[in-house]
Structures are given as C-alpha cells and as structure tokens.
Amino acid sequence: MNNSRNENRTINAVNMEAYLRGVVPRESPAGWGDAVGGAGMNALRAQAVAARSYASTENRYPGLAHTCDTMDCQVYGGAGLREGVSEQPYSLEDPRTDLAIAETAGVVIRGR
C-alpha cells in the first residue's frame, strides 16, 4: 500500500486478540507472571487491558492503518519464532501473557 507520499507501506491486518499476543510480551516482561501472590499476573492482565484499550481507539494513519509497531504507538512484533545459537526455535509469544490476554478478552477502558 502507498501512503500520501507514494512510499510503500506494509500493513499487517490481524484481529485484536492476535495483535495483543504480539504486543503484551513486548510491553511488559512475561516473567512478571511468576511474581508472588498473583501480583505479576495482575500486572500482565492490566497491560492486556491497557494495550487493548489503546489499540481500540488509535487511528494514527486514517485510510492506511490504525497504529504503528514502534514505541511511538505500541511495540508490536507479530507472531514468530526466534532461533538461538544452540537452541531450538522458540515462540516470541509467551503462555503467561497469552493467559492474561485470554482472561481479559474484550475488556477495554473507555474515557469520558
């Protein structure tokens, strides 16, 4: 797709919950989910709700895309595998952030 300056842009069209799988573990460390007493999972749930709320109201590039994938918007890495030097490829998503997203599915905070 070309923008108003005739520059090529790649648009990744995904549903909200899939988008969040690429955002939440990059905005908050998934390891927080292991914090004592459930506090860490509460932090990940809060991040999921905040990220969903932000994304549902963002319209940064009308006619092109709702948001971007950098720190200017929300860091989005998409789905993928990372290969280590001596490791098997592993998912960039994390079960703890996936759980936080699933447990808060559809929950958004709206301003007045």
N, C-alpha and C positions, 0 to 999 in steps of 0.2 A: 504494500500500500504506500502511496506517496503522500507526504504532508503538503502544506501550502507552499513550501519552498522547493517542491518537487524532489525531496530527498526520500529515499526508500526507508520504510519502517516495517519492522516485523511485528505483527500483532499476535499474541497468544490468547486465543479465546478459550476460557475454561469456566466451569461453574464455580460458584463461591467457595464451596467446601474444598474442592480440589485446589483452588487458588490458595486457601489458607494453609493447606499442607505444605505449600512452598514458601509461606511467609512466617508462620509462627515459630518454627525452629531456627529461623534466621534472625528473628527479632528478640527472642528470649531463649536462653540456653535450655535445651531439653533436660539437661541434668538437674535443673531445679525441681523437676517432678519427683526426685528422690528425697527431697528435704523432709525433715522430721515432721510428723503430725499432720501431713496433708497440706501444709502451707505451700509447698512447692507446686503441687498440682493446682492449688487455688490460683497461684500466680500465672500458671500456664493457661488456665481457664479464663482468667481476666485478660490475658494477652489475646486469646482467641476472640473474645467478645469485642475487645478494642479494635483489633485488626478487621473484623467483620464489619463493625460499625463504621470505621473509616472508609473501607472499600465500598460500602453500600451507598455512601454519599459523595464519593470522589467522582469528578468529571473533568479531569485535567485537560484532556485533549478532545473536545467535542467533535464528533464525526470520525474520530480515529480510535481512541482508547480511553477508558475511564481513568487509568492510573499508569504509573511507570514502575520499573522494577529496581529502583535505586533507593538510597537513603533520602532522596527528595520526596519520595512517596512512602512505600513500604518495601523493604528488601525482599524481593521475590526471586527464588532460584528455580522454580519449577520442579518437576519430578526428575529424578536422575539417580545415577549410580556414581560413586567415586571409587577409583581404584587406588589402593595403596601400593607401595613398592613391594612389600612381601605379603600382602593381604588379598583376600578375595574381594571383589567389588562389594560395596555396601550401600544401602539406600541413604540418600541425603535427608529423607524424612525420618521421623522418629516415632516409635509407638506411644511414647508419653505425650507428645504434642498432638498426635493423631487422636488419642483418647480425649484430650482436653477439647479439641475441635468437635468431636462427636458428641461429647456430653453437653456442649453449649450450642448445638446445631440450631441455626435460625435465630439465635438471640442477638439482638442489636440494641444499642443505646441511642436514643434519638434526643437531640437538643430541643429546646423550646422554639 
